[in-house]
Amino acid sequence: MRLLFGLLLAAIPLAAHIGSPDIFYEGKAGPYRLLVTIRPPQVVPGVAEIEIRCASPEARKMEIVPLRLGGQDRQFAPKADVAQPSREDPQFYTGSLWLMAAGSWQVRVDVSGDLGSGRLSVPVPAISSRTLTMQRTMAAILLPLALVLCLGLISIVGASVREGQLEPGGLPDAVRRRRSRYAMAGATLVAAGALFLGNLWWNSEAGWYRRYVFKPIELRGTVESGSRLMLRLSDPGWLNRSLDDLIPDHNHLMHLYMIRLPQMDVVRHLHPEQMEAGLFEQDLPSLPSGRYVLFGDIVHRNGLPETVTAEVEAPTIEGRAPTGDDSGGSAPPLAQADYNRIVFPLSDGYRMVWQRPAPPLLAGRAMLFRFRLEDEAGRPASGMELYMGMAGHAAFVGTDRSVFAHVHPSGSAPMAALSLAGNDNPHAGHAMMAAGIPAEVSFPYGFPKSGKYRIFVQVKRAGRVETGVFDAPVEN
């Protein structure tokens, strides 16, 4: 019955984690390069929508199947569904899969064709982000029908007592009519009791489902001792989640973006250290004073990623540049945003160029965001290095702060979850080209809704992390 309850509902959004709900992944399934988009259901159990673009026309068949992340249920995998190619674009495939329980899943994609066969898996967090009520149209239909049924039941009871034992053509006497009224009154009480008990049952199921709806980990940040950022996590209670089961992603338990409000003109990409379960701290580098929004990415042991968020007031901090994997940058304030800018100046005369597609940028469409680093003469930059094992990192942030996505060249899925899915280590491919990293990096992503966005792109050159900042207006 709880499954039925979850499926008979229509959307009313609840507060959920900050970020983009859709999953984007670009990788190779054997000889085939795929760009996979997965749109998880907002209610679990629910249907995930799958879109796959294959760069190779030699692919002939795509099969998709949902599995628990980590592979413990592979022996019980359901029969694979066949993704259907588009009639207009035979290299674009679509399909849908049921995700039957909350938690960490993966969608396995098997490709076969003229070049042979290949396989990749994409991690998918399945969480109910909404609780739902019955659609008004459905209620307008069902409520009158329920009243008709109740009135019909009462009428049948009354008629059976009043006329059920009469001979054909006979008329009920006063005694039968009186008994009929008593019976109808009793039937009315029974029907009212049934409706009351049914309402109690419905509310009980609704209460059970509210526990099932995702509740994000709460974050509270404070700056203590002048320059020490303290981050305290607290769990409001959701399923079997814990604060002491975090696993490293790019060798860090948390990736934290600090962005100054309201102009989003200062950004720091930091990596606080965990002191104990639920407590992180960070010695802040040089920082102008102001109010900052915090976006912290963490990954649980089962591969489930979360983004925690808060705001913190910071004083002016002087003297120390970011060290290690920590980095930062600055940009024109939002009040001076140039939504046509495709070139951002960097240090030493270098610049970052956004190879921007022809406008408009549309919400809900997966694409590759390509950025190129050039020297002062317009030549591809030399001395490129890996930054935390990747060719680059990008953060897509809505200017209203309702969207935050930390994206890698492989996509929006964290590396820790990709490893649990059984893929080849995405870092390995980058390490192989470490001696000759190209000056161009791309990120697969799709804006979840219309609005204005700021994109922070980070690459590493000659031992220095460079940060380019671009603004993007997105239409429906």
C-alpha positions as CSV (number, residue, x, y, z in Angstrom):
1,M,0.0,0.0,0.0
2,R,2.9,2.4,0.7
3,L,4.1,1.9,-2.9
4,L,0.6,2.7,-4.1
5,F,0.6,5.8,-1.9
6,G,3.8,7.0,-3.5
7,L,2.6,6.6,-7.0
8,L,-0.8,8.2,-6.6
9,L,0.6,11.6,-5.7
10,A,1.2,14.9,-7.6
11,A,3.9,17.3,-6.9
12,I,4.4,19.8,-4.1
13,P,8.1,20.6,-3.7
14,L,9.9,20.3,-0.4
15,A,13.3,21.8,0.5
16,A,16.0,19.5,-0.8
17,H,19.7,19.6,-1.3
18,I,21.2,22.5,-3.3
19,G,22.4,21.4,-6.7
20,S,21.3,20.0,-10.0
21,P,19.2,16.9,-9.8
22,D,20.2,15.5,-13.2
23,I,23.4,13.4,-13.6
24,F,25.8,14.0,-16.5
25,Y,28.6,11.7,-17.5
26,E,30.9,11.5,-20.5
27,G,33.1,8.4,-20.8
28,K,34.0,5.5,-23.0
29,A,32.1,2.2,-23.2
30,G,34.8,0.1,-24.9
31,P,35.4,1.8,-28.2
32,Y,32.3,4.1,-28.0
33,R,32.3,7.5,-26.4
34,L,29.0,8.3,-24.7
35,L,27.4,11.4,-23.2
36,V,24.9,10.1,-20.7
37,T,22.2,12.2,-19.0
38,I,20.1,10.7,-16.3
39,R,17.1,12.5,-14.8
40,P,16.3,10.7,-11.5
41,P,12.7,10.5,-10.3
42,Q,11.5,13.1,-7.8
43,V,9.5,10.4,-6.0
44,V,10.9,6.9,-5.2
45,P,9.8,4.4,-6.3
46,G,9.8,6.2,-9.6
47,V,11.0,6.3,-13.2
48,A,14.5,7.6,-14.2
49,E,14.7,9.1,-17.7
50,I,17.9,8.1,-19.6
51,E,19.4,10.0,-22.6
52,I,22.5,8.8,-24.4
53,R,24.4,10.4,-27.2
54,C,27.0,8.2,-28.9
55,A,29.8,10.0,-30.7
56,S,30.3,6.9,-33.0
57,P,27.7,6.0,-35.7
58,E,28.9,2.4,-35.6
59,A,26.8,1.7,-32.4
60,R,23.9,-0.5,-33.2
61,K,22.3,-1.3,-29.8
62,M,22.1,0.2,-26.3
63,E,20.9,-1.7,-23.3
64,I,20.3,-0.1,-19.9
65,V,19.7,-1.7,-16.5
66,P,19.5,-0.4,-12.9
67,L,21.7,-1.9,-10.2
68,R,22.5,-1.1,-6.7
69,L,25.8,0.8,-6.5
70,G,28.6,-1.4,-5.4
71,G,27.5,-4.5,-7.3
72,Q,26.1,-6.5,-4.3
73,D,22.9,-7.2,-6.2
74,R,24.3,-7.9,-9.7
75,Q,23.3,-11.5,-9.6
76,F,19.7,-10.4,-9.2
77,A,19.8,-7.8,-12.0
78,P,16.6,-7.3,-13.9
79,K,16.5,-7.9,-17.6
80,A,18.0,-5.0,-19.5
81,D,15.8,-2.5,-21.3
82,V,16.7,-1.5,-24.9
83,A,17.2,2.2,-25.3
84,Q,15.5,3.5,-28.5
85,P,17.3,5.5,-31.1
86,S,15.8,8.8,-32.2
87,R,14.3,8.8,-35.7
88,E,15.7,12.3,-36.4
89,D,19.1,11.5,-34.8
90,P,20.2,7.8,-34.9
91,Q,23.1,8.5,-32.5
92,F,20.8,9.8,-29.8
93,Y,19.1,7.1,-27.6
94,T,16.4,7.4,-24.9
95,G,15.0,5.0,-22.3
96,S,13.5,4.8,-18.8
97,L,14.1,2.7,-15.8
98,W,12.3,2.1,-12.5
99,L,14.3,2.8,-9.3
100,M,12.4,1.0,-6.6
101,A,14.1,2.1,-3.4
102,A,16.0,5.2,-2.0
103,G,19.7,5.1,-2.0
104,S,22.7,4.8,-4.3
105,W,22.1,3.2,-7.7
106,Q,23.9,2.9,-11.0
107,V,22.7,2.7,-14.5
108,R,24.7,0.2,-16.5
109,V,24.9,0.9,-20.2
110,D,26.0,-1.9,-22.6
111,V,26.8,-1.0,-26.2
112,S,27.2,-3.2,-29.1
113,G,27.9,-2.5,-32.8
114,D,30.4,-2.6,-35.6
115,L,33.3,-1.8,-33.4
116,G,32.5,-4.5,-30.9
117,S,31.0,-4.1,-27.4
118,G,31.5,-1.9,-24.4
119,R,30.1,-1.1,-21.0
120,L,30.0,1.8,-18.5
121,S,28.1,2.5,-15.4
122,V,26.8,5.9,-14.1
123,P,26.1,6.4,-10.4
124,V,22.6,7.7,-9.6
125,P,21.4,9.0,-6.2
126,A,17.7,8.0,-5.9
127,I,16.0,10.1,-3.3
128,S,12.5,11.3,-2.9
129,S,12.8,15.1,-3.0
130,R,9.0,15.8,-2.9
131,T,5.9,14.9,-1.1
132,L,2.7,14.9,-3.1
133,T,-1.0,15.4,-2.9
134,M,-3.8,14.2,-5.1
135,Q,-4.3,16.2,-8.3
136,R,-7.3,18.6,-8.1
137,T,-8.8,17.1,-11.2
138,M,-8.5,13.6,-9.8
139,A,-10.0,14.8,-6.5
140,A,-12.9,16.5,-8.3
141,I,-13.7,13.1,-9.9
142,L,-13.1,10.8,-7.0
143,L,-14.8,12.7,-4.2
144,P,-18.3,12.9,-5.9
145,L,-17.9,9.2,-6.8
146,A,-17.2,8.4,-3.1
147,L,-20.3,10.4,-2.1
148,V,-22.4,8.5,-4.7
149,L,-21.1,5.2,-3.3
150,C,-21.9,6.1,0.3
151,L,-25.4,7.4,-0.6
152,G,-25.9,4.3,-2.7
153,L,-24.9,2.1,0.2
154,I,-27.3,3.9,2.5
155,S,-30.1,3.7,0.0
156,I,-29.6,0.0,-0.6
157,V,-29.7,-0.8,3.2
158,G,-32.9,1.3,3.6
159,A,-34.6,-0.4,0.6
160,S,-33.6,-3.9,1.7
161,V,-35.2,-3.3,5.2
162,R,-38.2,-1.5,3.8
163,E,-39.1,-3.6,0.8
164,G,-36.8,-6.6,0.7
165,Q,-39.4,-9.1,2.1
166,L,-42.6,-7.7,0.5
167,E,-44.5,-9.6,-2.1
168,P,-44.4,-8.2,-5.6
169,G,-46.6,-5.1,-5.8
170,G,-46.9,-4.8,-1.9
171,L,-46.5,-1.5,-0.1
172,P,-44.4,-1.1,3.0
173,D,-46.3,-0.3,6.2
174,A,-45.4,2.3,8.9
175,V,-43.3,-0.2,10.9
176,R,-41.2,-1.2,7.9
177,R,-40.7,2.5,7.0
178,R,-39.6,3.2,10.5
179,R,-37.2,0.3,10.6
180,S,-35.8,1.5,7.2
181,R,-35.1,4.9,8.6
182,Y,-33.3,3.3,11.6
183,A,-31.2,1.1,9.2
184,M,-30.3,4.0,7.0
185,A,-29.1,6.0,10.1
186,G,-27.0,3.0,11.1
187,A,-25.6,2.7,7.6
188,T,-24.8,6.4,7.6
189,L,-22.8,5.9,10.8
190,V,-21.0,3.0,9.4
191,A,-20.1,4.9,6.2
192,A,-19.0,7.9,8.2
193,G,-16.8,5.6,10.4
194,A,-15.3,4.0,7.3
195,L,-14.4,7.4,5.8
196,F,-12.9,8.5,9.2
197,L,-10.8,5.4,9.5
198,G,-9.8,5.6,5.9
199,N,-8.6,9.2,6.5
200,L,-6.6,8.0,9.5
201,W,-5.0,5.4,7.4
202,W,-4.2,7.9,4.6
203,N,-2.6,10.3,7.1
204,S,-0.6,7.5,8.6
205,E,0.8,6.6,5.2
206,A,1.5,10.2,4.5
207,G,3.4,10.4,7.8
208,W,5.4,7.4,6.9
209,Y,6.3,8.8,3.5
210,R,7.4,12.1,4.9
211,R,10.1,10.2,6.8
212,Y,11.1,8.8,3.4
213,V,11.5,12.3,1.8
214,F,15.1,13.4,1.7
215,K,16.2,15.8,4.5
216,P,19.6,17.4,3.8
217,I,22.4,17.5,6.3
218,E,22.4,20.9,8.0
219,L,25.5,23.0,8.0
220,R,26.5,25.8,10.4
221,G,29.7,27.8,9.8
222,T,31.5,30.2,12.0
223,V,34.9,32.0,11.8
224,E,36.7,31.7,15.1
225,S,40.1,33.0,16.3
226,G,40.1,35.5,13.4
227,S,40.8,33.1,10.6
228,R,39.7,29.6,11.4
229,L,36.5,28.4,9.7
230,M,34.6,25.9,11.8
231,L,32.0,23.8,10.0
232,R,29.5,21.7,12.1
233,L,27.2,19.2,10.4
234,S,24.0,17.9,12.0
235,D,21.7,15.2,10.7
236,P,18.0,16.0,10.9
237,G,17.2,12.3,10.5
238,W,16.8,10.6,7.2
239,L,16.7,6.8,6.7
240,N,20.0,5.2,7.9
241,R,22.4,8.1,7.0
242,S,25.4,8.8,9.2
243,L,27.9,11.6,9.6
244,D,30.9,9.2,10.2
245,D,30.8,7.3,6.9
246,L,32.3,9.9,4.5
247,I,34.8,8.8,1.9
248,P,37.4,10.8,0.1
249,D,36.7,12.3,-3.3
250,H,39.9,13.6,-5.0
251,N,41.6,12.8,-1.7
252,H,39.4,15.1,0.3
253,L,36.4,14.4,2.5
254,M,34.9,17.8,1.7
255,H,35.2,20.2,-1.2
256,L,34.0,23.6,-0.1
257,Y,33.2,26.7,-2.3
258,M,33.0,30.0,-0.6
259,I,31.4,32.7,-2.7
260,R,31.0,36.3,-1.5
261,L,27.5,37.7,-1.5
262,P,25.6,39.4,-3.0
263,Q,27.9,40.2,-6.0
264,M,29.6,36.7,-6.2
265,D,32.9,38.5,-7.0
266,V,35.2,36.4,-4.7
267,V,35.5,32.7,-4.7
268,R,37.6,30.2,-2.7
269,H,37.8,26.5,-3.4
270,L,38.9,24.9,-0.1
271,H,39.2,21.5,1.5
272,P,38.5,21.5,5.2
273,E,39.9,18.8,7.4
274,Q,37.6,16.5,9.5
275,M,38.4,16.7,13.2
276,E,35.7,14.3,14.2
277,A,32.4,13.1,12.9
278,G,30.4,16.1,11.8
279,L,33.1,18.7,12.6
280,F,35.4,20.2,9.9
281,E,37.8,23.1,10.2
282,Q,39.9,25.2,7.8
283,D,42.5,27.8,8.2
284,L,41.3,30.5,5.8
285,P,43.7,32.1,3.3
286,S,43.6,35.8,2.4
287,L,40.0,36.8,2.1
288,P,38.2,40.2,1.8
289,S,35.5,40.7,4.4
290,G,31.9,40.1,3.7
291,R,29.1,37.5,3.9
292,Y,29.8,34.3,2.1
293,V,27.6,31.4,0.9
294,L,29.2,28.0,1.5
295,F,28.6,25.0,-0.7
296,G,30.2,21.8,0.7
297,D,30.3,18.6,-1.3
298,I,30.6,15.3,0.6
299,V,30.2,11.6,-0.4
300,H,28.9,8.8,1.9
301,R,30.4,5.4,2.0
302,N,27.5,4.0,-0.2
303,G,28.3,6.5,-2.9
304,L,25.5,8.9,-2.1
305,P,26.7,12.5,-2.7
306,E,25.3,15.5,-0.8
307,T,25.8,19.3,-1.0
308,V,25.5,21.1,2.3
309,T,25.1,24.8,2.4
310,A,25.1,27.7,4.8
311,E,26.2,31.4,5.0
312,V,28.9,32.9,7.2
313,E,30.2,36.3,8.0
314,A,34.0,36.6,7.5
315,P,36.4,39.4,8.5
316,T,39.2,40.6,6.4
317,I,42.0,38.0,6.4
318,E,45.5,39.0,5.1
319,G,48.8,37.4,4.5
320,R,48.5,33.8,3.4
321,A,47.8,32.6,-0.2
322,P,45.9,29.4,-0.7
323,T,48.2,26.3,-0.4
324,G,48.0,22.7,-1.6
325,D,44.8,22.1,-3.5
326,D,43.1,25.2,-2.1
327,S,42.6,28.0,-4.6
328,G,40.6,31.1,-5.3
329,G,39.8,33.9,-7.7
330,S,37.9,37.1,-8.3
331,A,35.5,38.4,-10.9
332,P,33.5,41.5,-11.7
333,P,30.5,41.9,-9.4
334,L,27.2,40.7,-10.7
335,A,26.1,44.3,-11.1
336,Q,28.7,44.5,-13.9
337,A,28.1,41.0,-15.4
338,D,28.7,40.8,-19.1
339,Y,26.6,38.0,-20.5
340,N,28.4,38.2,-23.8
341,R,31.9,37.8,-22.4
342,I,33.8,34.7,-23.7
343,V,37.4,35.8,-22.7
344,F,38.5,36.1,-19.1
345,P,42.0,37.5,-18.3
346,L,44.3,35.5,-16.1
347,S,47.8,36.0,-14.6
348,D,51.0,36.7,-16.7
349,G,49.0,37.9,-19.7
350,Y,47.2,34.5,-20.2
351,R,43.5,34.3,-20.7
352,M,40.7,31.7,-20.6
353,V,38.4,31.5,-23.6
354,W,34.9,30.0,-23.5
355,Q,34.2,28.3,-26.8
356,R,30.6,29.2,-26.3
357,P,27.9,27.7,-28.6
358,A,25.5,30.0,-30.5
359,P,22.9,31.5,-28.3
360,P,20.5,30.9,-26.7
361,L,21.6,28.6,-23.9
362,L,18.6,26.4,-23.1
363,A,17.6,24.7,-19.8
364,G,17.4,20.9,-19.7
365,R,19.8,20.4,-22.6
366,A,23.0,18.5,-22.0
367,M,26.0,20.0,-23.7
368,L,29.8,20.2,-23.4
369,F,31.2,23.4,-22.0
370,R,34.6,23.9,-23.6
371,F,37.3,26.3,-22.3
372,R,40.7,26.9,-23.7
373,L,43.8,28.5,-22.1
374,E,45.8,30.8,-24.3
375,D,49.0,32.9,-23.9
376,E,49.2,36.6,-24.7
377,A,49.7,35.7,-28.4
378,G,46.7,33.5,-28.6
379,R,48.6,30.3,-28.7
380,P,47.6,27.2,-26.6
381,A,49.0,27.6,-23.2
382,S,52.0,25.4,-22.2
383,G,52.8,24.0,-18.8
384,M,49.4,22.6,-18.1
385,E,49.1,20.4,-15.1
386,L,46.5,18.2,-13.4
387,Y,44.4,19.8,-10.7
388,M,43.5,17.2,-8.1
389,G,44.0,14.5,-10.7
390,M,41.7,16.1,-13.3
391,A,42.3,18.5,-16.2
392,G,40.0,21.0,-14.6
393,H,37.1,21.7,-12.2
394,A,34.0,23.8,-12.8
395,A,31.2,25.1,-10.5
396,F,27.9,26.2,-12.1
397,V,26.1,28.5,-9.6
398,G,22.7,30.1,-10.1
399,T,22.8,33.8,-9.2
400,D,19.8,33.2,-6.9
401,R,21.9,30.4,-5.3
402,S,19.2,27.8,-5.9
403,V,21.5,25.8,-8.1
404,F,25.0,24.6,-7.4
405,A,26.9,21.9,-9.3
406,H,30.6,20.9,-9.0
407,V,31.4,19.3,-12.3
408,H,34.5,17.5,-13.6
409,P,35.6,16.7,-17.2
410,S,33.8,13.3,-16.7
411,G,30.6,14.9,-15.5
412,S,28.7,15.7,-12.3
413,A,29.1,12.3,-10.6
414,P,31.8,12.3,-7.9
415,M,34.9,10.2,-8.6
416,A,34.3,8.2,-5.4
417,A,30.9,7.0,-6.7
418,L,32.3,6.3,-10.2
419,S,34.8,4.0,-8.6
420,L,32.1,2.1,-6.7
421,A,30.2,1.7,-10.0
422,G,33.1,-0.3,-11.3
423,N,34.3,2.1,-14.0
424,D,38.0,2.4,-14.8
425,N,39.5,5.1,-12.7
426,P,38.9,8.4,-14.5
427,H,42.1,9.8,-13.0
428,A,44.1,7.1,-14.8
429,G,43.4,8.5,-18.2
430,H,44.4,11.9,-17.1
431,A,47.6,10.6,-15.5
432,M,48.6,9.0,-18.7
433,M,48.6,12.3,-20.5
434,A,50.1,14.2,-17.5
435,A,53.2,14.9,-19.6
436,G,51.2,16.6,-22.3
437,I,47.9,17.9,-20.9
438,P,46.1,19.9,-23.6
439,A,45.2,23.6,-23.0
440,E,41.5,22.8,-23.5
441,V,39.1,21.3,-21.0
442,S,35.4,20.4,-21.4
443,F,32.6,19.7,-18.9
444,P,29.4,17.9,-19.6
445,Y,26.5,19.6,-18.0
446,G,22.9,20.9,-18.5
447,F,21.3,23.8,-16.7
448,P,18.3,22.6,-14.7
449,K,16.2,25.7,-15.2
450,S,16.1,29.1,-16.8
451,G,17.8,32.0,-15.1
452,K,21.2,33.6,-14.7
453,Y,24.3,31.6,-13.8
454,R,27.9,32.3,-12.9
455,I,30.5,29.6,-14.0
456,F,33.8,29.3,-12.1
457,V,36.4,27.3,-14.2
458,Q,39.6,26.2,-12.6
459,V,42.7,24.7,-14.3
460,K,46.3,24.4,-13.2
461,R,49.3,25.8,-15.1
462,A,53.0,26.1,-14.1
463,G,52.1,25.3,-10.5
464,R,49.3,27.9,-10.2
465,V,45.6,27.3,-10.2
466,E,43.9,29.7,-12.6
467,T,40.2,30.7,-12.1
468,G,38.1,31.9,-15.0
469,V,34.7,33.3,-14.4
470,F,31.8,33.6,-17.0
471,D,28.2,34.6,-16.9
472,A,25.4,32.8,-18.7
473,P,21.8,33.7,-19.3
474,V,19.6,30.5,-19.7
475,E,16.2,30.3,-21.4
476,N,13.5,27.7,-21.3
